Amino acid sequence: MHESGIQPVDRRVMVRPETFEEKTEGGIIIPEQSREREEMGHVKAKLVAVGSQAFEDIEDPSQRPTAGMTVTIARYSGYLIKGQDGVNYRIINDTDVVAVLNGDWDVRQ
């Protein structure tokens, strides 16, 4: 089990979205509600745990996304959950993983 204490089941996966600063560069504090909305709208995340049946539709096992990969996900998919490690994660369906990102990408919509 992941250190968060969370293990996705079936076709679900757990991702850790990029984090957002609590202040702007100018020093303005961003309200928590706005940060949560921004986190839910963000599409770049680290795949941290995979359910037992996730990605089974991909015939070639070597092409299936695995924990540790950086992925882009469907906007506003899944739901937020805070792990025992204090980190915010999102539990999403495996079909909400849109692409695996290799290298450094700035994903914005």
N, C-alpha and C positions, 0 to 999 in steps of 0.2 A: 504494500500500500504506500502511496505517496505521503511525504511528511506533512501534508495538509490534513491528513486524516480522511480524505475524500477519494473514493474510487468510483469512477463512472461505470455504469452498467450498460449492457446490450450494445446499442449502436451510438452511444453517446461518448463524447470526449470532453476533457477538461483543458482549458487554455488559460494562460495568464496574459491578459492584455497589457500593452505598454502602459506604464504609469504616467500620471499627469501631475504636474507641479501644483502645490497648494497656493503659490503666488505667481503673479506675472513677473516678467523681467523688471518692470517698473515698481514692483513691491506691492501691488494690489492683491489682497487675499481673495481667492476664488471661493465662493460658497460651495459647501459640500454637495448640494443638489446639482449644481452646474457641473462639478467634477464627475459625479455619477452619470449624468446624461452624456458627458463627453466620453467616458469610458465605455458606455453601452454603444455609442456610435462609432467607436474606433474599430478598425478592421485588421490591424496587425497584432499578432499574438504569438506566444510561445506555446507549443503543444506540450502539455506536461503529463497527461495520463490518458489512456485509451481504453474504452470498454472492450469486453471480450469479443463482440461481434462487429466492432467498428471497422469500416473500410473493407469488409469482406466481399463487396461487389467488385473490387479491383482484382482482376484475375491474377496478375503477376505480383506475388508477395513482395518482391523487391521494390515495387512502385508504391506500396502502401505507406502513407505518412506514419511516422513513429514519434514517440516522446523525444523532445529535445529540438525538434524542427521548428523553424519560424514559418508561420502560415498567415494567410489572409483569410478572414472569415466574413460571413454574411453580416451586414450591418444590423444591429439591434437583435441579433439571434440569441437564443438561450436566456439564461438568467444569471445574475451575480450571486456568488456565495463566498463567504469569508471562511478560509481554512483555519485549522487549529494553529497554524504557523503565523496567523495574522495577515496573510496575503489575500487579496481579492482575486477570485477566479471566476470564469464563466463556464457553465456546463452547457454544451451545445450538441446538436445532432451531427453525426459525421458528415452528412450531406451539406452542412453549413460551412465546412472547410472548402474554400474555393480554390486555393492554390498553395503550393509549397514555395517559399521564397528562398532563393540562394543568393548570398551576398547581402549587401546593405541596401535596403529599399526604404523610400519615404512614401508610404501609402496614404494618400489623402483623397477625399472625394468632395 
